[in-house]
Amino acid sequence: QVQLVESGGGLVQDGGSLRLSCTASGSIFRPNRMGWYRQAPGKQRELVATITTGGSTNYADSVKGRFTISRDNAKTTVYLQMNSLQPEDSAVYYCNALIVMENLEVWGQGTLVTVSA
């Protein structure tokens, strides 16, 4: 069973930084794409950033220039470096992995990020 384990959420002041991590386990295949989504109270889940095995990245316009997504060499851990955080970035952040060979999309349990004004 494929699992995603997230870490790194917490409380930070406006303008601060946090780094989220997510590690995939349980599959013999590397996720083809990993990424982060977020959901604030009363809002729909939205894309934050994704990265493919080849290193191609995609960012939401609202985080471009502030957030950076990266993967480790084994391609099973994804990081999200979040700088210049704003109160509107407060949300539960979910890790996501797509494993094409298993026709599988997996979600993490979520980690809470709170940015105080």
N, C-alpha and C positions, 0 to 999 in steps of 0.2 A: 504494500500500500504506500503510495507516494504521499509524503508529508512535507509541509513547509513550516519552518520554525523561524519566527520573527523576533527581533529584539531591537532596543534602542529608542523606543518612544519615551515620552516624559513631558515635564513642564519646563518651559523656557520663556524668557522675556522677549518682548518685541525687539527684533534685530539680532537675536541670538541664532545659534546653530545647533543642529542635531544630526546624528548619523544613524540611519536605520540599516539593519542587516537581515537577510533572509536566506536560509540554507535549505536546499531541497535534498530529500533522501528517500530511499525506497524504490528507486527505479534504476535499471541498468543503462538507461538512456539519459543523456544530458538534456535538460529542457531546451527546446529550440529558441524559446523566448521567455524572458522573465521580466517582471515589472512591478510597479506599485500603482495602486489605485487608492482613492480616499473617499470617505463619506462623512459629511458633517451632519449634525442633527437636522432632520427635516428636509434633507437634500438627497438627490440621487448619487449613487456611487459614480465617481468620475476618474478618468485616466489622469495619472500624474506623469509617469515616464515608463518606457519600456526599452529593453535592450535585447538584441538577438545574439545567437552564438557567434555570428560574424562581427559583432560589435556595432551594428547599426542601432542608433538611438532615436527615440521619439519622445517629445516633451509636450505637455500642455502649455499653451501660450502663457498662462498665469505663473508658471514656475521657470520659464526659460531665463537663463542668466543667473538664477539663484540656486537651483537644484542641479545636482550631477548624479547620474546613474552609472554604475560600473559593475563589472563581474570579476570574480577571481579567475585564476588560470584554469582551474578545474571546471569552470563554467557551472558550478552548482550553487554558488553563493552570489547574491546580488546585494549591492549597497546603494543607499540613497543618501548622499550628502546634501543637507538642507541648510543653506545660509540665508542671511537676511530674512529670517522668518517673520511673518506678519500674523496678527490675530486671525485673519481670514484663512490661514493655513491650518487652523485647528480642526482636527478631524480624527477619525479612526483610519489608519493607513493599513491597507491590505496588500500582502504580497501575492503575486499571481505567477503561475508557471504553465507554459504550454509545451506538451510533449507529443509531438506529431506521431512518432512511431507507436505510441500507445493510444492515440486518439483521445488524449486526456488533457483537461484543463483543471488545474488545482488552485485552491485559494488557501491562504493562511488564516489564522484565527483573528488577526488584526492587532494593531498596537496603537495606543492612544497618544496623540500629539496635541498638546495644549500650549498655545502661545498667549501669554498675558500681555495686555496693553501697558 
